[in-house]
Amino acid sequence: MELKFTEEQLMMRNMVRDFAKTEIEPFIERMEQGEFPREIIQKMGELGLMGITVPEQYGGSEMDFTSYVIAINELSKVSAVVGVILSVHTSVGTNPILYFGNEEQKNKYVPKLATGEYLGAFCLTEPSAGSDAGALKTKAVKQGDHYVLNGSKVFITNGGEADVNIVFASTDSSQGSKGISAFIVEKDTPGFIIGKDEEKMGLHGSRTVQITFEDMKVPVANRLGEEGDGFKIAMANLNTGRIGIATQALGIAEAAFEAAVAYSKERVQFGKPIAANQGVGFKLADMGTAVEAARLLVYRAANLREQGLPCGKEASMAKLFASKTAVDVAIEAVQVFGGYGYTEDYPVERYFRDAKITEIYEGTSEIQRIVISKYLTN
Ligand code: CAA
């Protein structure tokens, strides 16, 4: 399968490439210091990137899914932070409303999300419900025309910054994952308490917070779907989310690989560029092969998704492989750079730190293997 993009997709690639070079690259240092890139998000909204696949009817750019993947790919090559902000905002912040919301909910929230006026987040994970997402403990009790939510969420990407949060809570704990419901929760709702902002190994500039709900009242009108639909809503949107994270990992791997190739041709030791040594050349060959394989898996999953075909297995395979590739290639890129690779003077140490999380969030590599093996054996 050859990757052949349409004129429109190539235009998207060039536009995002330029934007990443001129607007995001100069902002990286600020993100490394911990600044959340609000002004970048605003500009992405102006360019139509915050709602790439959202229908025009709801204020989006109504482009195909491959264009969305191309955008995440190009953004993540320059900044994995901006890549994950867009991926989470779109796949698990906006899409649950777009695909499972009623007309009123869609009209109220999607246009603001699609233009970047609002940012989205996904509140599923809890202190004792990470991989076992169905074991969440946050409770939603119906009282008249609203629910009262109590509980805690952790590791919420875009958390605290997001205006709209898709919150999962149990409306019937006797039903396990079938008793989970999904709610649209606005950040300024009384009882929505933003907690600890995690100090992370990498992805500096991406916000990851704890959130607590204390007697937080959410209108019944903000429930997505029926009571008990929550877990399926979470899982269905994670399929797309996992393609987004696989794409982010691909972007990191590509950046690390390209940096290693360029450096190995410039760096002279023992009278010749280090690329001329088979030890380095073989490393580059393995890195390049893995990147190519990751790219094919990512775009294959995207292509299935675009055609509306089942893609759960392929999304998990893409995430499993691309995240491992990002970690392996980033480690090897540091090795090619030698001592310089371990310093902050070159970006490969950032790729190394940013890569690791792709094997953890939106389902660890172990969870991806569970998902894939279920598809293979059922
Ligand atoms: N798509 C649609 N439906 C799905 C599904 C999918 N991918 N996976 C499961 N379901 C459905 C099943 O069909 C089943 O429905 P039925 O009973 O009607 O058949 C129901 O959901 C329950 O499925 P399981 O029995 O398989 O559920 P489980 O409790 O054994 O768990 C799991 C399955 C795959 C391990 C799941 O818990 C999981 O994906 N865990 C990982 C959680 C995760 O990815 N968290 C990410 C947090 S968000 C994040 O990280 C964002 C960020 O910061 C970047």
Residues whose N, C-alpha, C, O or C-beta is under 5 A from the ligand:
A	BS01	CAA	V88 L124 T125 G130 S131 D132 A133 G134 F155 T157 K232 M235 A236 G312 Y361 E362 G363 I367
